[in-house]
């Protein structure tokens, strides 16, 4: 990184290549909306979509947000990995 906190061209090219090669899977949010609305009574809409996705696919919700972890686990019985305690 340069003196001004800017990336040089090789760092930008490397980052773009990493993103292009990353095994990213996009998930349609529309099937998650009804569940997310129910979860959003106790968390942000943004967090509720991630929690709804975790519930839908049977995944563990991974977060460093202690409050979200506690709410998701206790109130909505989701499996949670709380990184805030790590």
N, CA and C atoms as an extended XYZ file, in Angstrom:
258
Properties=species:S:1:pos:R:3:atomname:S:1:resname:S:1:resid:I:1 pbc="F F F"
N         0.856       -1.165        0.000 N   UNK     1
C         0.000        0.000        0.000 CA  UNK     1
C         0.902        1.227        0.000 C   UNK     1
N         0.507        2.214       -0.767 N   UNK     2
C         1.296        3.431       -0.901 CA  UNK     2
C         1.228        4.322        0.326 C   UNK     2
N         1.977        5.421        0.262 N   UNK     3
C         2.064        6.357        1.390 CA  UNK     3
C         0.720        6.968        1.752 C   UNK     3
N        -0.135        7.148        0.801 N   UNK     4
C        -1.439        7.783        1.043 CA  UNK     4
C        -2.532        6.775        1.359 C   UNK     4
N        -2.152        5.539        1.622 N   UNK     5
C        -3.154        4.519        1.915 CA  UNK     5
C        -3.860        4.015        0.680 C   UNK     5
N        -3.279        4.240       -0.473 N   UNK     6
C        -3.880        3.788       -1.728 CA  UNK     6
C        -3.188        2.524       -2.200 C   UNK     6
N        -3.952        1.673       -2.861 N   UNK     7
C        -3.393        0.452       -3.418 CA  UNK     7
C        -2.657        0.758       -4.710 C   UNK     7
N        -1.553        0.055       -4.927 N   UNK     8
C        -0.886        0.222       -6.220 CA  UNK     8
C        -1.543       -0.716       -7.236 C   UNK     8
N        -1.180       -0.577       -8.478 N   UNK     9
C        -1.849       -1.302       -9.563 CA  UNK     9
C        -1.770       -2.817       -9.380 C   UNK     9
N        -0.632       -3.325       -8.934 N   UNK    10
C        -0.510       -4.780       -8.763 CA  UNK    10
C        -1.421       -5.284       -7.647 C   UNK    10
N        -1.613       -4.485       -6.585 N   UNK    11
C        -2.526       -4.877       -5.505 CA  UNK    11
C        -3.974       -4.887       -5.984 C   UNK    11
N        -4.333       -3.901       -6.798 N   UNK    12
C        -5.687       -3.854       -7.363 CA  UNK    12
C        -5.900       -5.052       -8.277 C   UNK    12
N        -4.948       -5.316       -9.163 N   UNK    13
C        -5.076       -6.445      -10.083 CA  UNK    13
C        -5.177       -7.767       -9.320 C   UNK    13
N        -4.399       -7.904       -8.257 N   UNK    14
C        -4.453       -9.118       -7.447 CA  UNK    14
C        -5.791       -9.282       -6.759 C   UNK    14
N        -6.333       -8.198       -6.234 N   UNK    15
C        -7.641       -8.243       -5.589 CA  UNK    15
C        -8.752       -8.596       -6.562 C   UNK    15
N        -8.703       -8.017       -7.750 N   UNK    16
C        -9.709       -8.317       -8.770 CA  UNK    16
C        -9.612       -9.787       -9.180 C   UNK    16
N        -8.405      -10.289       -9.346 N   UNK    17
C        -8.221      -11.699       -9.704 CA  UNK    17
C        -8.770      -12.609       -8.603 C   UNK    17
N        -8.517      -12.247       -7.338 N   UNK    18
C        -9.041      -13.047       -6.229 CA  UNK    18
C       -10.562      -13.085       -6.253 C   UNK    18
N       -11.200      -11.941       -6.491 N   UNK    19
C       -12.663      -11.902       -6.566 CA  UNK    19
C       -13.196      -12.713       -7.735 C   UNK    19
N       -12.528      -12.608       -8.871 N   UNK    20
C       -12.960      -13.349      -10.066 CA  UNK    20
C       -12.885      -14.853       -9.821 C   UNK    20
N       -11.856      -15.296       -9.091 N   UNK    21
C       -11.634      -16.726       -8.875 CA  UNK    21
C       -12.350      -17.274       -7.635 C   UNK    21
N       -12.922      -16.396       -6.825 N   UNK    22
C       -13.568      -16.836       -5.585 CA  UNK    22
C       -14.815      -17.666       -5.890 C   UNK    22
N       -15.023      -18.719       -5.118 N   UNK    23
C       -16.203      -19.569       -5.337 CA  UNK    23
C       -17.461      -18.963       -4.706 C   UNK    23
N       -17.851      -17.800       -5.193 N   UNK    24
C       -18.998      -17.079       -4.640 CA  UNK    24
C       -20.285      -17.617       -5.259 C   UNK    24
N       -21.253      -17.908       -4.403 N   UNK    25
C       -22.563      -18.360       -4.857 CA  UNK    25
C       -23.566      -17.297       -4.448 C   UNK    25
N       -24.332      -16.810       -5.385 N   UNK    26
C       -25.354      -15.814       -5.079 CA  UNK    26
C       -26.672      -16.520       -4.799 C   UNK    26
N       -27.355      -16.031       -3.784 N   UNK    27
C       -28.613      -16.626       -3.347 CA  UNK    27
C       -29.739      -15.630       -3.601 C   UNK    27
N       -30.815      -16.108       -4.184 N   UNK    28
C       -31.995      -15.265       -4.416 CA  UNK    28
C       -32.614      -14.923       -3.058 C   UNK    28
N       -32.742      -13.656       -2.770 N   UNK    29
C       -33.264      -13.212       -1.477 CA  UNK    29
C       -34.781      -13.346       -1.362 C   UNK    29
N       -35.477      -13.397       -2.474 N   UNK    30
C       -36.939      -13.363       -2.420 CA  UNK    30
C       -37.562      -14.499       -1.617 C   UNK    30
N       -37.078      -15.744       -1.737 N   UNK    31
C       -37.670      -16.804       -0.917 CA  UNK    31
C       -37.389      -16.648        0.592 C   UNK    31
N       -36.443      -15.790        0.948 N   UNK    32
C       -36.076      -15.604        2.346 CA  UNK    32
C       -36.869      -14.491        3.029 C   UNK    32
N       -37.572      -13.699        2.257 N   UNK    33
C       -38.194      -12.488        2.797 CA  UNK    33
C       -39.218      -12.733        3.897 C   UNK    33
N       -40.082      -13.721        3.741 N   UNK    34
C       -41.110      -13.965        4.772 CA  UNK    34
C       -40.459      -14.325        6.104 C   UNK    34
N       -39.456      -15.182        6.069 N   UNK    35
C       -38.743      -15.545        7.302 CA  UNK    35
C       -37.988      -14.345        7.851 C   UNK    35
N       -37.351      -13.591        6.980 N   UNK    36
C       -36.583      -12.429        7.422 CA  UNK    36
C       -37.475      -11.402        8.109 C   UNK    36
N       -38.673      -11.214        7.619 N   UNK    37
C       -39.604      -10.264        8.252 CA  UNK    37
C       -39.928      -10.720        9.672 C   UNK    37
N       -40.121      -12.020        9.865 N   UNK    38
C       -40.397      -12.534       11.216 CA  UNK    38
C       -39.196      -12.337       12.138 C   UNK    38
N       -37.990      -12.545       11.615 N   UNK    39
C       -36.782      -12.396       12.424 CA  UNK    39
C       -36.462      -10.930       12.711 C   UNK    39
N       -36.895      -10.040       11.842 N   UNK    40
C       -36.544       -8.619       11.952 CA  UNK    40
C       -37.220       -7.918       13.136 C   UNK    40
N       -38.092       -8.612       13.848 N   UNK    41
C       -38.656       -8.010       15.059 CA  UNK    41
C       -37.584       -7.872       16.138 C   UNK    41
N       -36.475       -8.620       15.991 N   UNK    42
C       -35.446       -8.610       17.028 CA  UNK    42
C       -34.043       -8.311       16.505 C   UNK    42
N       -33.919       -8.043       15.210 N   UNK    43
C       -32.609       -7.738       14.628 CA  UNK    43
C       -32.815       -6.875       13.399 C   UNK    43
N       -31.745       -6.332       12.867 N   UNK    44
C       -31.862       -5.492       11.678 CA  UNK    44
C       -32.347       -6.325       10.492 C   UNK    44
N       -32.919       -5.670        9.522 N   UNK    45
C       -33.360       -6.360        8.318 CA  UNK    45
C       -32.201       -7.049        7.613 C   UNK    45
N       -31.061       -6.395        7.607 N   UNK    46
C       -29.852       -6.943        6.992 CA  UNK    46
C       -29.453       -8.241        7.693 C   UNK    46
N       -29.374       -8.216        9.017 N   UNK    47
C       -29.033       -9.410        9.781 CA  UNK    47
C       -30.103      -10.483        9.634 C   UNK    47
N       -31.351      -10.058        9.572 N   UNK    48
C       -32.457      -11.008        9.450 CA  UNK    48
C       -32.365      -11.809        8.153 C   UNK    48
N       -31.903      -11.186        7.080 N   UNK    49
C       -31.746      -11.937        5.828 CA  UNK    49
C       -30.663      -13.005        5.951 C   UNK    49
N       -29.552      -12.670        6.601 N   UNK    50
C       -28.507      -13.677        6.816 CA  UNK    50
C       -29.012      -14.798        7.728 C   UNK    50
N       -29.741      -14.438        8.771 N   UNK    51
C       -30.278      -15.447        9.681 CA  UNK    51
C       -31.306      -16.321        8.959 C   UNK    51
N       -32.134      -15.716        8.126 N   UNK    52
C       -33.117      -16.485        7.357 CA  UNK    52
C       -32.415      -17.456        6.407 C   UNK    52
N       -31.337      -17.016        5.792 N   UNK    53
C       -30.579      -17.909        4.911 CA  UNK    53
C       -29.993      -19.077        5.711 C   UNK    53
N       -29.419      -18.790        6.868 N   UNK    54
C       -28.864      -19.858        7.700 CA  UNK    54
C       -29.951      -20.869        8.053 C   UNK    54
N       -31.117      -20.374        8.430 N   UNK    55
C       -32.224      -21.274        8.761 CA  UNK    55
C       -32.633      -22.090        7.534 C   UNK    55
N       -32.757      -21.448        6.395 N   UNK    56
C       -33.218      -22.115        5.166 CA  UNK    56
C       -32.298      -23.257        4.739 C   UNK    56
N       -30.998      -23.050        4.833 N   UNK    57
C       -30.059      -24.072        4.340 CA  UNK    57
C       -29.480      -24.935        5.460 C   UNK    57
N       -29.941      -24.710        6.685 N   UNK    58
C       -29.471      -25.510        7.804 CA  UNK    58
C       -28.021      -25.243        8.171 C   UNK    58
N       -27.590      -24.003        7.986 N   UNK    59
C       -26.203      -23.627        8.254 CA  UNK    59
C       -26.077      -22.960        9.619 C   UNK    59
N       -24.856      -22.870       10.078 N   UNK    60
C       -24.547      -22.133       11.287 CA  UNK    60
C       -24.363      -20.666       10.931 C   UNK    60
N       -24.990      -19.784       11.679 N   UNK    61
C       -24.822      -18.346       11.497 CA  UNK    61
C       -23.521      -17.938       12.170 C   UNK    61
N       -22.593      -17.409       11.409 N   UNK    62
C       -21.300      -16.988       11.929 CA  UNK    62
C       -21.296      -15.470       12.035 C   UNK    62
N       -21.003      -14.960       13.241 N   UNK    63
C       -21.017      -13.513       13.456 CA  UNK    63
C       -20.048      -13.132       14.565 C   UNK    63
N       -19.581      -11.910       14.487 N   UNK    64
C       -18.777      -11.338       15.571 CA  UNK    64
C       -19.612      -10.355       16.383 C   UNK    64
N       -20.898      -10.312       16.122 N   UNK    65
C       -21.825       -9.433       16.823 CA  UNK    65
C       -22.462      -10.219       17.975 C   UNK    65
N       -22.009       -9.948       19.182 N   UNK    66
C       -22.459      -10.712       20.353 CA  UNK    66
C       -23.976      -10.658       20.523 C   UNK    66
N       -24.554       -9.483       20.327 N   UNK    67
C       -26.006       -9.339       20.506 CA  UNK    67
C       -26.780      -10.148       19.465 C   UNK    67
N       -26.333      -10.088       18.209 N   UNK    68
C       -26.979      -10.878       17.156 CA  UNK    68
C       -26.863      -12.367       17.472 C   UNK    68
N       -25.682      -12.799       17.882 N   UNK    69
C       -25.473      -14.218       18.199 CA  UNK    69
C       -26.436      -14.671       19.295 C   UNK    69
N       -26.532      -13.882       20.339 N   UNK    70
C       -27.402      -14.229       21.472 CA  UNK    70
C       -28.871      -14.279       21.033 C   UNK    70
N       -29.298      -13.265       20.282 N   UNK    71
C       -30.694      -13.214       19.831 CA  UNK    71
C       -31.017      -14.376       18.904 C   UNK    71
N       -30.146      -14.630       17.936 N   UNK    72
C       -30.396      -15.701       16.969 CA  UNK    72
C       -30.472      -17.060       17.654 C   UNK    72
N       -29.594      -17.281       18.622 N   UNK    73
C       -29.568      -18.572       19.304 CA  UNK    73
C       -30.723      -18.724       20.289 C   UNK    73
N       -30.902      -17.736       21.134 N   UNK    74
C       -31.892      -17.869       22.211 CA  UNK    74
C       -33.331      -17.668       21.749 C   UNK    74
N       -33.517      -16.654       20.940 N   UNK    75
C       -34.895      -16.318       20.559 CA  UNK    75
C       -35.387      -17.113       19.354 C   UNK    75
N       -34.455      -17.455       18.444 N   UNK    76
C       -34.882      -18.116       17.206 CA  UNK    76
C       -34.276      -19.502       17.027 C   UNK    76
N       -33.565      -19.994       18.039 N   UNK    77
C       -33.028      -21.350       18.056 CA  UNK    77
C       -32.167      -21.674       16.832 C   UNK    77
N       -31.369      -20.699       16.395 N   UNK    78
C       -30.450      -20.943       15.279 CA  UNK    78
C       -29.113      -21.401       15.826 C   UNK    78
N       -28.432      -22.239       15.056 N   UNK    79
C       -27.060      -22.614       15.401 CA  UNK    79
C       -26.176      -21.397       15.097 C   UNK    79
N       -25.349      -21.007       16.071 N   UNK    80
C       -24.558      -19.779       15.938 CA  UNK    80
C       -23.121      -20.041       16.354 C   UNK    80
N       -22.194      -19.501       15.590 N   UNK    81
C       -20.784      -19.449       15.988 CA  UNK    81
C       -20.497      -17.988       16.277 C   UNK    81
N       -20.288      -17.677       17.551 N   UNK    82
C       -20.062      -16.296       18.000 CA  UNK    82
C       -18.567      -16.007       18.061 C   UNK    82
N       -18.075      -15.260       17.087 N   UNK    83
C       -16.648      -14.936       17.023 CA  UNK    83
C       -16.265      -13.825       17.976 C   UNK    83
N       -17.238      -13.158       18.579 N   UNK    84
C       -16.917      -12.075       19.507 CA  UNK    84
C       -16.277      -12.612       20.780 C   UNK    84
N       -16.447      -13.876       21.045 N   UNK    85
C       -15.875      -14.482       22.252 CA  UNK    85
C       -14.544      -15.166       21.955 C   UNK    85
N       -14.151      -15.183       20.712 N   UNK    86
C       -12.908      -15.876       20.332 CA  UNK    86
C       -11.673      -15.047       20.638 C   UNK    86
